[in-house]
Amino acid sequence: MSEGTTRGEAAAHILAREMGRRTRAVHTRIDDVEKARREALDELRAKHVAIEGVDERQDGLIDGLRADLGSVQQVASAIDQAHGETRELTAAQAQELVRIAQRLTANEATDARQDGVITEVVDRVDVLESTAPVPGPKGEKGDRGPSGPRGVMGPPGVPGAVGSGTGGGTGGGTINSVSVSSGLSITGTSDLTITNTGVRSLAGSGISVSSSTGAVTITAPSVTAGTGITVAGSGTTALTVSATGVQSLTAGNGITVSGTTTPTVSASLAAGTGIGISGTTTLSVNNTGVTSIVAGTNVSVSGATGAVTVNAPAYGTTITASTIGGTAAAGTSIGVAREDHKHAFPAGAAPSALTVSSTQATGTSASPALADHVHAMPGSATAGASAVGDTAATGTATTVALSDHRHSREAFGTPVVVNGQTTSLATGSLSTLARADHVHTMSNVGVVLASTALSAVSSVTFSSIPQTYQVLYVFGVGLYGTVTTTVTMTVNSVTTGYADTWVYWEHNGTTLSSGKLSSSSGASQTVQSMFSTANQGMVFHLWFSNYANSGTIVRYWNLRGQRYNVGSPDSVQERIGGGEVSAAPITSVTIAASSGNFSAGRLILMGY
Amino acid sequence: MNEMRIINCETGVETVRPLTAQEITQRTADQSRAEAERAEKDAKDALELAERTALATWIAGQSTLPEAARNALARATGVTLPVAE
């Protein structure tokens, strides 16, 4: 504020500014209201157009219904003319008229509702049009005015005069289609022919009708009660007919009832033992059994016929006792035995004891054996021991053997030593048994220490020779693989100091010759020589005595047979010789072929 | 060929190994020695046969002796007199 401005000027200035602000606000509000008014008017116009559309549809429907009603009336008139009478509508036709009336009523309700809406729209348009450009404060909503009176429905068209062909000029509508209910049929397009295809006349038996067409009265015959029957009720619609006589039959003993409308009651009679029945309508029952009675032996009767008393003999009072071994007897008593009579029977007694080797006996006791009697049996005792060489014996014991009894058996003994020098075949005398895996110790028996086949091998060495025997024995038999071969022996892998002396016999088929040979300081000892064809047989024996003694010269002996030469002349030779080989115990022996391999045979080392 | 089979007498186990060079040499020596022995023996046999044949011929040629005496000499010396032609 500038200096010198008065309070009034200041107030005017402030008021002017406030007025300007409020004016702008009022203009803005006016614009908003105008916009809302235009939108409301547009909406009301749209509703009005829609209502007018509905009105048009309703008017069309009402016109159609009116046309339908006129058509129905025309059809009814045509039917009446066809039958020459005034005929009432059928139930289906009446129902169709009711439905049409209901649709008209519904249309009237819709008209009333639409009239209310139209009135409301008109009111709102009036309010909007009277609204001032500047809205004031919104007043209270006034009461809704009453709906205007419903317009008067136009009168239905008057049906045209029958037969005039002009139709109802004022009320007649246009027939678009004609439909018929059940019992009617329509033919044709412009001129319709309606035919009644349902009931056309009435008649019946047991009933009476007033006429065959038109309004017909049907009368039922009257009902009159007979014997055992009552008829209740009045008029002709509901009669109660009741039976007052026999209503049910129940069959008693010997009677059967069959059937319901006309029950058949039947009785049957069968003749029992001694009874005879004859006749059909009138039955005769006869006694075909005992007609009179006569007393026999020991029996008395009071009469021959009628009520007869038969007296039997009296019951006996003395009953003899049965005995073991008693014999059958007819008896002499004239008394009879009662059903529950009982003979005295001998009582049971303790059975005698059985003994081993008891013999069968009939017995002399006067007492019977009871079902649970038990004889005393001989007791059991410990079984005796069996022994090697036992013989069968019956025994003398007075006791019996139980099923699980067991005899003590012979003990097992230690096998004896078999001495190759002194042991001879013996049955033995020990009372002990040999186990399945028992083993005898051998002594003074030659033992095979090793045995090997002579095939595809040029030399064989027996090593780790046991030192527990007195003599070593080597036996060779087989075939040479080559023509010229000698078999040599060395011990302990020593290849020096072999010396021997030989004596031989040789025979060539005509001449027997013999001689003596010797050698010394050889690298090996020859034990077999062959100068013949290949695969000739050989056999040699070789013994080493005292072979295990250290420090003693070991001597050997050799016996051999050999085919020494083939042809010019062919000869066979036997040689016996021996020598000294070592001062050390012999632990290995080697037998070797000097050429080729042994082809077959076996080499065996034994100790004994 | 040239293999040695060794059987252990305590265990019974057999093993095979090739011959050593020394053993092969020994085989050859043994073969030669055997053939030499045979040749020596054959030579000796031939000499003995010649001596016996000469002795039988000489006995048979002793015409001054009776036949029984010649046969007795032949049996005593172990020779067989040739069959007279």
Interface residues (C-beta under 8 A of the other chain):
Chain A: L449 A450 T452 V457 S458 S459 V460 T461 F462 S463 S464 I465 P466 T484 T485 T486 T488 T495 S513 G515 L517 S519 G522 A523 S524 T526 S529 F531 Y564 T590 A592 A593 S594 S595 G596 N597 L605
Chain B: M1 N2 E3 M4 R5 I6 I7 N8 C9 E10 T11 G12 E14 V16 L19 Q22 E23 Q26 R27 T28 A29 D30 Q31 R33 A34 E35 E37 R38 K41 K44 D45 E48
